[in-house]
Amino acid sequence: MPRKRLNLDLSHSQYQDLDMALEDHRHGLKKLEEESILGFGLEPEYWHGRVAEVEELREIVRENAVEVSDEDSDAR
């Protein structure tokens, strides 16, 4: 599958919103995994893999987040 490269210039608030949205999404997938253990929906392994993928995405976002001054941001 082709990969996508993102280069985002976010305010601190926008960055926090992105991180929280990913966390909420991960939490929702975790709930689906827990429900699937009880026999609802897809197999637990599928949801476990999706939870891991979203957590990996959060880690990638955090690793690539570099604070810049307002002057550096305006120069872009």
C-alpha positions as CSV (number, residue, x, y, z in Angstrom):
1,M,0.0,0.0,0.0
2,P,1.4,3.5,-0.9
3,R,2.6,5.5,2.1
4,K,1.7,9.1,2.8
5,R,4.0,11.8,4.1
6,L,2.6,14.6,6.2
7,N,4.4,17.9,6.9
8,L,2.1,19.8,9.3
9,D,2.6,23.1,10.9
10,L,0.3,23.0,14.0
11,S,-0.3,25.3,16.9
12,H,0.2,23.7,20.3
13,S,-3.5,23.4,20.7
14,Q,-3.9,21.8,17.3
15,Y,-1.2,19.3,18.2
16,Q,-2.9,18.4,21.4
17,D,-6.2,18.0,19.6
18,L,-4.6,15.6,17.1
19,D,-3.0,13.6,19.9
20,M,-6.3,13.4,21.9
21,A,-8.3,12.5,18.7
22,L,-5.9,9.6,18.1
23,E,-6.1,8.6,21.8
24,D,-9.9,8.6,21.6
25,H,-9.8,6.6,18.4
26,R,-7.5,4.1,20.1
27,H,-9.7,3.9,23.1
28,G,-12.8,3.2,20.9
29,L,-11.0,0.4,19.1
30,K,-9.9,-1.0,22.5
31,K,-13.6,-1.1,23.5
32,L,-14.4,-2.9,20.3
33,E,-11.6,-5.4,21.1
34,E,-13.1,-6.0,24.5
35,E,-16.6,-6.5,23.1
36,S,-15.3,-8.9,20.5
37,I,-13.8,-11.1,23.3
38,L,-17.5,-11.5,24.4
39,G,-18.4,-12.7,20.9
40,F,-19.6,-9.4,19.3
41,G,-18.3,-8.2,15.9
42,L,-15.0,-9.1,14.4
43,E,-12.3,-11.3,15.9
44,P,-10.3,-9.8,18.9
45,E,-7.1,-10.2,17.0
46,Y,-8.3,-7.7,14.3
47,W,-9.1,-5.1,16.9
48,H,-5.9,-5.7,18.8
49,G,-4.0,-5.1,15.6
50,R,-5.9,-1.9,14.9
51,V,-5.3,-0.7,18.5
52,A,-1.6,-1.3,18.0
53,E,-1.6,0.5,14.6
54,V,-3.1,3.6,16.1
55,E,-0.7,3.6,19.1
56,E,2.2,3.3,16.6
57,L,0.7,6.3,14.8
58,R,0.6,8.3,18.0
59,E,4.2,7.4,18.7
60,I,5.2,8.5,15.2
61,V,3.4,11.8,15.6
62,R,5.2,12.4,18.9
63,E,8.6,11.4,17.6
64,N,8.3,13.8,14.7
65,A,6.9,16.8,16.6
66,V,9.5,19.5,16.8
67,E,8.8,22.7,18.6
68,V,9.6,25.8,16.5
69,S,9.5,29.5,17.4
70,D,6.8,31.7,15.9
71,E,9.4,33.3,13.6
72,D,10.4,29.9,12.3
73,S,6.8,29.0,11.7
74,D,6.1,32.2,9.9
75,A,9.1,31.6,7.5
76,R,7.4,28.5,6.1
